[in-house]
Amino acid sequence: MKIAIPQLNYKINDIEGNSHKIIEAVKKARQAGAELIVFPELAISGALPQDLLEREEFINACRLAIEQIALQCTGIAAIIGGPNLDVSNGIMYNSAYFIRDGEVVDGVHKNILSDYDLLNESRYFIAGEDNTPIRYKNQNIRIIFDEYEAEFIENTDSFVILLGMAPFTTESQSERHRTLSTLSAKYGKNIIAVNHIGGHTSVLFDGNSSVYNYKGKLVARLRDFEEDFQIIDTHTLGATTPIASTPVNKIALTHRALCFGIREYFSKHRFSKAILGLSGGIDSAVVAALAAEALGAKNVMGILMPSQYSTDHSVRDAEELAKHIGMPYTTIAIKDIYDQYLNALQPLFEGCPFNVAEENLQARTRGMLVMAMSNKFGYIALNTSNKSEASVGYGTLYGDLCGSLSIIGDLYKTEVYELARYINREQEIIPENTMTKAPSAELRPNQKDQDSLPEYAQLDSILKLYIEDNLSEKAICAQGYPEDTVKKVIGMLNRNDYKRAQCPPILKISRKAFGSGRRYPY
């Protein structure tokens, strides 16, 4: 059977726009001679519609759109994912609609709901109780939503369609490849796996829809982070030359994903210009470089905001970065503004030693200036905090933690340096001095990050074991890390959940990003 696989960028709650994309794909597939076209789970609504699923008008609009799409499905059949309310009993399913000859004629409900990481399906859906193959063109088409439903596959099935959407992480592509290769070989079935493409604020979908033959070999793959379209023929998959497996370059993949996430956020929210503070440090340098690549250098504005504690080389590094990128920048020295705050507070602070209050005033002054420029000129502020600093509370609320989107908030500090080296792979964009100098917030004389934090290599290793791998304090110490350091790091992490709860959404690229990817009480 000739099957069309469109990989489309759906938008949550844009049912009319999603319907248009689907109908255009149906027409293209029919013209190319396809007999069946397959769209992923919740294609009509867009991925992760969340509490929109509780709104009656939203569900009705989804169903009406499916019926309108069905009218276009003559001479070709379609499988489309969408919410499905049974009006007789008020039960809602996550379903795949099977359409042919201008109407919905069959369907399959998702049997095993996903309630992990970002997903909370049992809040909205009831699990289906059975899974019957779709009969079409004298073939049995088995539809499943994820690998856990593979138990429904039977010997009489002609092939398997996997509709389940797979949010992106830097491990998801290799994990999905291993899973689908194993399943197709185990059951001896061709598997067509379709996925969403697009970004929904913090959550990314990379596409990478793929086809595995009954021998477990990858024989077709659509592009990642791009819309795409392919037609495959199930009769020839066994003889198709497999696609060679290549090792995933994690940093290159991270770079591509973050640029994609920035573009998607700005495009889907109808923004065009970004702004951020340039400190001369590695974090703001990496964010500026990513934003310039994603949006165009002329659309990214940098503000240098030196204080009396800023070093001359940091200012030069920031200026050099902006010139390398070709982005506009301006300088607003904050010493006078900062001094006015101190003068106003002097009667209250009199007799108290200089401490974090005076340090944070500088960060908040900078945050205020960035947001003022954002409001006046329509820039969207980008947050430049990394995961290491966010973990241990090394950031100032309403200061350097402000912004509409956190670009590197799911990257540990050591990974930020790796990404910087990748950005500089062909030419120097991020100044060498920024890469080699000791990290510092420059909020007091001769300040260094390691004055109050463990070395980043050790800090990041402990954080990964605790956050990503869920290891206990005892288990981490058993791997050779000093007990006092482990206790300190975990204590700082747990004390700062309240602060992370007020931070902007983070582009999620790991299994456990702060925010929607890691839900802890605070």
DRENTISE-115258 format. One record per residue (C-alpha): x, y, z. Coordinates in steps of 0.25 Angstrom, whole numbers, padded with zeros to 4 digits. Each point is the difference from the previous one (the first is absolute). Layout:
REM DRENTISE-115258
+-------+-------+-------+
|     X |     Y |     Z |
+-------+-------+-------+
|     X |     Y |     Z |
...
+-------+-------+-------+
This chain:
REM DRENTISE-115258
+-------+-------+-------+
|     X |     Y |     Z |
+-------+-------+-------+
|  0000 |  0000 |  0000 |
|  0005 |  0014 | -0003 |
|  0000 |  0008 |  0012 |
|  0002 |  0015 |  0001 |
|  0007 |  0006 |  0013 |
| -0001 |  0015 |  0001 |
|  0008 |  0006 |  0012 |
| -0007 |  0013 |  0003 |
|  0001 |  0011 |  0010 |
| -0013 |  0001 |  0007 |
| -0004 |  0011 |  0009 |
| -0007 | -0002 |  0013 |
| -0015 |  0005 | -0001 |
|  0002 |  0004 | -0014 |
| -0010 | -0010 | -0005 |
| -0003 |  0008 | -0013 |
|  0015 |  0001 | -0003 |
|  0002 | -0015 |  0003 |
| -0012 | -0004 | -0008 |
|  0006 |  0008 | -0012 |
|  0013 | -0007 |  0001 |
| -0006 | -0014 |  0001 |
| -0009 |  0003 | -0012 |
|  0012 |  0005 | -0009 |
|  0008 | -0012 |  0004 |
| -0012 | -0010 | -0004 |
| -0001 |  0007 | -0013 |
|  0015 | -0001 | -0002 |
|  0000 | -0015 |  0004 |
| -0012 | -0003 | -0009 |
|  0007 |  0007 | -0012 |
|  0012 | -0009 |  0003 |
| -0007 | -0013 | -0001 |
| -0001 | -0003 |  0015 |
| -0011 | -0009 |  0005 |
|  0001 |  0004 |  0015 |
|  0006 |  0012 |  0007 |
|  0003 |  0000 |  0015 |
|  0000 |  0012 |  0010 |
|  0005 | -0002 |  0014 |
| -0007 |  0000 |  0014 |
| -0008 |  0013 |  0003 |
|  0004 |  0006 | -0014 |
| -0013 |  0008 | -0001 |
|  0001 |  0007 |  0013 |
|  0015 |  0001 |  0001 |
|  0009 | -0007 |  0010 |
| -0002 |  0002 |  0015 |
| -0013 |  0008 | -0001 |
| -0001 | -0002 |  0016 |
| -0013 |  0006 |  0006 |
| -0005 |  0004 | -0013 |
| -0005 | -0014 |  0000 |
| -0009 |  0004 |  0011 |
| -0007 |  0010 | -0009 |
| -0013 | -0005 | -0007 |
|  0002 |  0010 | -0012 |
|  0014 | -0005 | -0002 |
| -0004 | -0014 | -0001 |
| -0012 |  0003 | -0009 |
|  0009 |  0008 | -0009 |
|  0010 | -0012 | -0001 |
| -0011 | -0009 | -0004 |
| -0006 |  0009 | -0010 |
|  0014 |  0002 | -0006 |
|  0002 | -0015 | -0002 |
| -0014 | -0001 | -0007 |
|  0004 |  0011 | -0009 |
|  0013 | -0006 | -0003 |
| -0007 | -0013 | -0003 |
| -0008 |  0006 | -0011 |
|  0014 |  0002 | -0007 |
|  0004 | -0014 |  0001 |
| -0005 | -0007 | -0012 |
|  0009 | -0009 | -0008 |
|  0009 | -0001 |  0012 |
| -0002 | -0004 |  0014 |
|  0006 |  0007 |  0012 |
|  0003 | -0002 |  0015 |
|  0000 |  0012 |  0009 |
|  0002 |  0002 |  0015 |
| -0009 |  0008 |  0008 |
| -0009 |  0001 |  0013 |
| -0013 | -0008 | -0001 |
| -0011 |  0003 |  0009 |
| -0011 | -0011 |  0001 |
| -0012 |  0008 |  0002 |
| -0009 | -0011 |  0005 |
|  0008 | -0002 |  0013 |
|  0009 |  0012 |  0001 |
|  0013 | -0008 | -0002 |
|  0012 |  0006 | -0008 |
|  0010 | -0008 | -0007 |
|  0013 |  0003 | -0006 |
| -0003 | -0006 | -0014 |
|  0004 | -0003 | -0014 |
| -0011 |  0003 | -0010 |
|  0000 | -0009 | -0012 |
| -0006 |  0007 | -0012 |
| -0004 | -0005 | -0014 |
| -0010 |  0004 | -0011 |
| -0003 |  0013 |  0006 |
| -0003 | -0004 |  0014 |
|  0005 | -0005 |  0014 |
| -0002 | -0015 | -0001 |
|  0008 | -0006 |  0011 |
|  0010 |  0003 |  0011 |
|  0009 | -0004 |  0011 |
|  0001 |  0005 |  0014 |
|  0013 |  0001 |  0008 |
|  0001 | -0011 |  0010 |
|  0012 |  0004 |  0009 |
|  0000 |  0014 |  0004 |
|  0013 |  0008 |  0002 |
|  0001 |  0006 |  0014 |
|  0015 |  0003 |  0000 |
|  0009 |  0012 | -0002 |
| -0008 |  0010 | -0007 |
| -0012 | -0008 | -0002 |
| -0012 | -0001 |  0008 |
| -0010 | -0007 | -0009 |
| -0009 | -0007 |  0011 |
| -0004 |  0014 |  0004 |
| -0008 |  0001 | -0013 |
| -0001 | -0014 | -0006 |
| -0006 | -0013 |  0003 |
|  0008 | -0012 | -0005 |
| -0006 | -0009 | -0011 |
| -0003 | -0014 |  0003 |
|  0004 | -0007 | -0013 |
|  0008 |  0002 | -0012 |
| -0006 | -0006 | -0013 |
|  0008 |  0002 | -0013 |
| -0006 |  0008 | -0011 |
| -0004 | -0007 | -0013 |
|  0004 |  0007 | -0013 |
|  0004 | -0005 | -0013 |
| -0001 | -0015 |  0005 |
|  0011 |  0003 |  0010 |
| -0001 |  0001 |  0015 |
|  0006 |  0013 |  0005 |
|  0004 |  0000 |  0015 |
|  0000 |  0014 |  0006 |
|  0008 |  0002 |  0013 |
|  0003 |  0013 |  0008 |
|  0013 | -0004 |  0006 |
|  0009 | -0012 |  0002 |
| -0007 | -0005 |  0012 |
| -0012 | -0004 | -0009 |
|  0008 | -0009 | -0008 |
| -0006 | -0012 |  0008 |
| -0012 |  0002 | -0010 |
|  0008 | -0003 | -0012 |
| -0005 | -0013 | -0006 |
|  0006 | -0009 | -0011 |
| -0011 |  0003 | -0009 |
|  0003 |  0015 |  0000 |
|  0005 |  0005 | -0014 |
|  0008 |  0011 |  0006 |
|  0000 |  0009 |  0013 |
| -0002 |  0016 |  0001 |
|  0006 |  0006 |  0012 |
| -0007 |  0014 |  0002 |
|  0005 |  0004 |  0013 |
|  0007 |  0014 |  0001 |
|  0014 |  0000 |  0006 |
|  0005 |  0013 |  0007 |
|  0015 |  0003 | -0003 |
|  0011 | -0003 |  0009 |
|  0015 | -0001 | -0004 |
| -0002 | -0015 |  0003 |
| -0014 | -0002 | -0007 |
|  0005 | -0003 | -0014 |
|  0010 | -0011 |  0004 |
| -0010 | -0006 |  0010 |
| -0012 |  0000 | -0010 |
|  0009 | -0006 | -0011 |
|  0004 | -0012 |  0010 |
| -0015 | -0002 |  0004 |
| -0005 |  0000 | -0014 |
|  0011 | -0009 | -0006 |
| -0002 | -0010 |  0012 |
| -0016 |  0000 | -0002 |
|  0000 | -0002 | -0015 |
|  0010 | -0011 |  0001 |
| -0007 | -0007 |  0011 |
| -0014 |  0000 | -0006 |
|  0005 | -0001 | -0014 |
| -0008 |  0012 | -0005 |
|  0003 |  0013 | -0008 |
| -0002 |  0011 |  0010 |
| -0004 |  0014 | -0005 |
|  0003 |  0010 |  0011 |
| -0005 |  0015 | -0001 |
|  0003 |  0011 |  0009 |
| -0003 |  0015 |  0002 |
|  0009 |  0011 | -0004 |
|  0000 |  0013 |  0007 |
|  0002 |  0008 |  0013 |
| -0010 |  0003 |  0010 |
|  0007 |  0010 |  0009 |
|  0009 | -0009 |  0008 |
| -0003 | -0013 | -0006 |
|  0006 | -0004 | -0014 |
| -0004 | -0011 | -0010 |
|  0011 | -0003 | -0010 |
| -0008 | -0008 | -0010 |
|  0010 | -0011 | -0004 |
| -0012 | -0009 | -0005 |
|  0005 | -0013 | -0004 |
| -0002 | -0014 | -0007 |
|  0005 | -0013 |  0005 |
| -0001 | -0013 | -0008 |
| -0004 | -0013 |  0005 |
|  0015 | -0004 |  0002 |
|  0002 |  0012 |  0010 |
|  0007 |  0009 | -0010 |
| -0002 |  0015 | -0002 |
| -0004 |  0002 | -0014 |
| -0006 |  0014 |  0000 |
|  0001 |  0012 |  0008 |
| -0005 |  0014 | -0001 |
|  0008 |  0012 |  0004 |
|  0002 |  0005 |  0014 |
| -0005 |  0014 |  0004 |
| -0006 |  0002 | -0014 |
| -0013 | -0003 | -0007 |
|  0001 | -0011 | -0009 |
| -0008 | -0010 | -0009 |
|  0003 | -0014 | -0005 |
| -0008 | -0011 | -0007 |
|  0004 | -0014 |  0003 |
| -0004 | -0014 | -0005 |
| -0002 | -0011 |  0010 |
|  0002 | -0010 | -0011 |
|  0014 |  0004 | -0002 |
|  0005 |  0003 |  0014 |
|  0007 | -0014 |  0002 |
|  0009 |  0003 | -0013 |
|  0003 |  0014 |  0003 |
|  0014 |  0004 |  0004 |
|  0001 |  0003 |  0014 |
|  0004 |  0014 |  0005 |
|  0013 | -0001 |  0006 |
|  0000 |  0004 |  0015 |
|  0010 |  0011 |  0004 |
|  0003 |  0004 |  0014 |
| -0007 |  0012 |  0006 |
|  0008 |  0013 |  0002 |
| -0006 |  0004 |  0013 |
|  0005 |  0014 | -0001 |
| -0003 |  0002 | -0014 |
| -0014 | -0005 |  0003 |
| -0002 |  0009 |  0011 |
|  0004 |  0012 | -0008 |
| -0010 | -0003 | -0011 |
| -0011 | -0002 |  0010 |
|  0002 |  0013 |  0008 |
|  0001 |  0008 | -0013 |
| -0013 | -0007 | -0004 |
| -0007 |  0002 |  0013 |
|  0003 |  0015 |  0000 |
| -0005 |  0002 | -0015 |
| -0013 | -0008 |  0004 |
| -0002 |  0008 |  0013 |
|  0001 |  0013 | -0008 |
| -0008 | -0004 | -0012 |
| -0011 | -0006 |  0008 |
| -0002 |  0011 |  0009 |
|  0002 |  0010 | -0012 |
|  0013 |  0007 |  0006 |
|  0011 |  0004 | -0008 |
|  0011 |  0007 |  0008 |
|  0008 | -0005 |  0012 |
|  0008 |  0008 |  0011 |
|  0009 | -0005 |  0011 |
|  0011 |  0005 |  0009 |
|  0014 | -0002 | -0005 |
|  0010 | -0002 |  0012 |
|  0012 | -0005 | -0007 |
| -0002 | -0014 |  0006 |
| -0002 | -0013 | -0006 |
| -0015 | -0001 |  0002 |
| -0005 |  0013 | -0006 |
|  0010 | -0003 | -0012 |
| -0006 | -0013 | -0003 |
| -0014 |  0005 |  0001 |
|  0003 |  0012 | -0009 |
|  0007 | -0009 | -0010 |
| -0012 | -0010 | -0001 |
| -0010 |  0011 | -0001 |
|  0007 |  0007 | -0011 |
|  0001 | -0013 | -0008 |
| -0015 | -0003 |  0003 |
| -0006 |  0014 | -0003 |
|  0011 |  0007 | -0007 |
|  0011 |  0009 |  0006 |
| -0007 |  0013 | -0003 |
| -0012 | -0005 |  0008 |
|  0007 | -0002 |  0013 |
|  0004 |  0012 |  0009 |
|  0011 | -0001 |  0011 |
|  0001 |  0010 |  0012 |
|  0013 |  0001 |  0007 |
| -0002 |  0005 |  0014 |
|  0013 |  0001 |  0007 |
|  0001 |  0004 |  0015 |
|  0012 |  0004 |  0008 |
|  0003 | -0015 |  0002 |
|  0000 | -0003 | -0015 |
|  0014 | -0003 | -0005 |
|  0005 |  0007 | -0013 |
|  0002 | -0013 | -0007 |
| -0014 | -0004 |  0003 |
| -0005 |  0012 | -0007 |
|  0009 | -0002 | -0012 |
| -0004 | -0015 | -0001 |
| -0014 |  0004 | -0001 |
|  0003 |  0011 | -0011 |
|  0008 | -0010 | -0007 |
| -0011 | -0010 |  0000 |
| -0010 |  0009 | -0005 |
|  0009 |  0004 | -0012 |
|  0003 | -0014 | -0003 |
| -0015 | -0003 | -0001 |
| -0003 |  0013 | -0007 |
| -0011 |  0003 |  0010 |
| -0004 |  0014 |  0005 |
|  0004 |  0004 |  0014 |
|  0000 |  0011 |  0010 |
|  0006 |  0003 |  0013 |
| -0007 |  0005 |  0013 |
|  0010 |  0002 |  0011 |
| -0008 | -0003 |  0013 |
|  0009 |  0006 |  0011 |
| -0008 |  0013 |  0001 |
| -0013 | -0008 |  0001 |
|  0006 | -0010 |  0010 |
|  0005 |  0011 |  0008 |
| -0013 |  0007 |  0001 |
| -0006 | -0013 |  0005 |
|  0010 | -0001 |  0011 |
| -0002 |  0014 |  0004 |
| -0015 | -0002 |  0001 |
|  0003 | -0012 |  0009 |
|  0011 |  0005 |  0008 |
| -0008 |  0004 |  0012 |
| -0006 | -0014 |  0000 |
|  0013 | -0007 | -0003 |
|  0009 |  0009 |  0009 |
|  0009 | -0009 |  0009 |
| -0002 | -0013 | -0009 |
|  0011 | -0006 | -0007 |
|  0000 | -0001 | -0015 |
| -0006 | -0013 | -0004 |
| -0010 | -0007 | -0010 |
| -0010 |  0012 |  0001 |
|  0010 |  0009 | -0007 |
|  0004 | -0010 | -0010 |
| -0014 | -0003 | -0004 |
| -0003 |  0015 | -0001 |
|  0010 |  0000 | -0012 |
| -0007 | -0012 | -0007 |
| -0014 |  0006 |  0002 |
|  0005 |  0013 | -0005 |
|  0004 | -0007 | -0013 |
| -0013 | -0008 | -0001 |
| -0008 |  0013 |  0002 |
|  0008 |  0006 | -0012 |
| -0002 | -0012 | -0009 |
| -0015 |  0000 |  0003 |
| -0001 |  0015 | -0003 |
|  0006 | -0002 | -0013 |
| -0009 | -0012 | -0003 |
| -0012 |  0008 |  0003 |
|  0004 |  0012 | -0007 |
|  0004 | -0006 | -0013 |
| -0007 | -0013 | -0001 |
|  0012 | -0009 |  0003 |
| -0002 | -0014 |  0007 |
|  0010 | -0002 |  0011 |
|  0008 | -0013 |  0000 |
|  0005 | -0006 |  0013 |
|  0014 | -0004 |  0000 |
|  0001 | -0009 |  0013 |
|  0005 | -0014 | -0001 |
| -0004 | -0013 |  0007 |
|  0011 | -0001 |  0010 |
| -0002 |  0014 |  0005 |
| -0016 | -0002 |  0000 |
|  0002 | -0013 |  0008 |
|  0008 |  0007 |  0012 |
| -0007 |  0013 |  0000 |
|  0011 |  0008 | -0006 |
| -0009 |  0011 | -0007 |
| -0008 |  0012 |  0004 |
| -0015 |  0000 |  0000 |
| -0005 |  0012 | -0008 |
|  0014 |  0002 | -0005 |
|  0009 | -0009 | -0008 |
| -0012 | -0011 |  0001 |
| -0009 |  0009 | -0008 |
| -0004 | -0002 | -0014 |
| -0011 | -0007 | -0008 |
|  0007 | -0012 | -0004 |
|  0012 | -0007 |  0006 |
|  0009 | -0005 | -0012 |
|  0011 | -0008 |  0008 |
| -0007 | -0003 |  0012 |
|  0001 | -0015 | -0003 |
|  0015 |  0000 | -0002 |
|  0010 | -0002 |  0011 |
|  0011 |  0010 |  0001 |
|  0010 | -0010 | -0006 |
| -0010 | -0002 | -0012 |
|  0000 |  0015 | -0002 |
|  0015 |  0000 | -0002 |
| -0001 | -0012 | -0010 |
| -0011 |  0007 | -0008 |
|  0008 |  0013 |  0000 |
|  0012 | -0008 | -0006 |
| -0010 | -0006 | -0010 |
| -0005 |  0014 | -0004 |
|  0015 |  0004 | -0002 |
|  0003 | -0013 | -0009 |
|  0002 |  0008 | -0013 |
|  0004 |  0014 |  0005 |
|  0001 |  0008 |  0013 |
| -0014 |  0005 |  0004 |
|  0001 | -0001 |  0015 |
|  0013 |  0007 |  0004 |
|  0011 | -0009 |  0005 |
|  0001 |  0008 |  0013 |
| -0014 | -0003 |  0003 |
|  0003 | -0015 | -0002 |
|  0012 |  0000 |  0009 |
| -0002 |  0010 |  0011 |
| -0006 | -0005 |  0014 |
| -0015 |  0002 |  0000 |
| -0005 |  0011 |  0009 |
| -0013 |  0008 |  0003 |
|  0009 |  0012 |  0002 |
| -0009 |  0006 |  0011 |
|  0012 |  0002 |  0010 |
|  0015 |  0002 | -0001 |
|  0007 | -0012 | -0006 |
| -0012 | -0009 |  0001 |
|  0001 | -0014 | -0006 |
| -0011 | -0010 | -0001 |
|  0008 | -0011 |  0007 |
|  0001 |  0009 |  0012 |
| -0014 | -0005 |  0004 |
| -0001 | -0013 | -0009 |
|  0007 | -0012 | -0002 |
|  0008 | -0001 | -0013 |
| -0010 | -0001 | -0012 |
|  0005 | -0014 | -0005 |
| -0003 | -0006 |  0014 |
| -0012 |  0008 |  0003 |
| -0006 | -0004 | -0014 |
|  0003 | -0015 |  0002 |
| -0007 |  0000 |  0014 |
| -0012 |  0008 | -0006 |
| -0002 | -0010 | -0011 |
|  0000 | -0012 |  0009 |
| -0010 |  0006 |  0009 |
| -0009 |  0007 | -0010 |
|  0001 | -0009 | -0013 |
|  0003 | -0013 |  0007 |
| -0008 |  0002 |  0013 |
|  0011 | -0006 |  0008 |
|  0000 |  0002 |  0015 |
|  0011 |  0008 |  0008 |
|  0005 | -0013 |  0005 |
|  0001 | -0006 | -0014 |
|  0007 |  0013 | -0005 |
|  0010 | -0001 |  0011 |
|  0003 | -0014 | -0003 |
|  0005 |  0004 | -0014 |
|  0011 |  0007 |  0007 |
| -0005 |  0014 |  0002 |
|  0003 |  0007 |  0013 |
| -0011 | -0001 |  0010 |
|  0000 |  0014 |  0004 |
|  0000 |  0005 | -0014 |
| -0012 | -0009 | -0004 |
| -0008 |  0005 |  0012 |
|  0003 |  0014 | -0003 |
| -0004 | -0001 | -0015 |
| -0013 | -0008 |  0003 |
| -0003 |  0010 |  0012 |
|  0001 |  0012 | -0010 |
| -0008 | -0007 | -0011 |
| -0012 | -0003 |  0010 |
|  0000 |  0013 |  0006 |
| -0001 |  0008 | -0013 |
| -0013 | -0007 | -0006 |
| -0008 |  0013 |  0004 |
|  0010 |  0008 | -0008 |
| -0001 | -0009 | -0013 |
| -0015 |  0000 |  0001 |
|  0001 |  0015 | -0004 |
|  0009 | -0002 | -0011 |
| -0004 |  0001 | -0015 |
| -0003 | -0012 | -0008 |
|  0013 | -0008 | -0004 |
|  0002 | -0006 | -0014 |
|  0000 | -0015 |  0004 |
|  0011 | -0009 | -0005 |
|  0002 | -0010 |  0011 |
| -0009 | -0010 |  0007 |
|  0000 |  0009 |  0012 |
| -0001 |  0014 | -0003 |
| -0005 |  0010 |  0011 |
| -0014 |  0004 | -0002 |
| -0009 | -0009 | -0007 |
|  0010 | -0011 | -0001 |
|  0003 | -0001 |  0015 |
| -0012 |  0002 |  0010 |
|  0004 |  0002 |  0014 |
| -0008 |  0007 |  0011 |
|  0005 |  0013 |  0005 |
+-------+-------+-------+
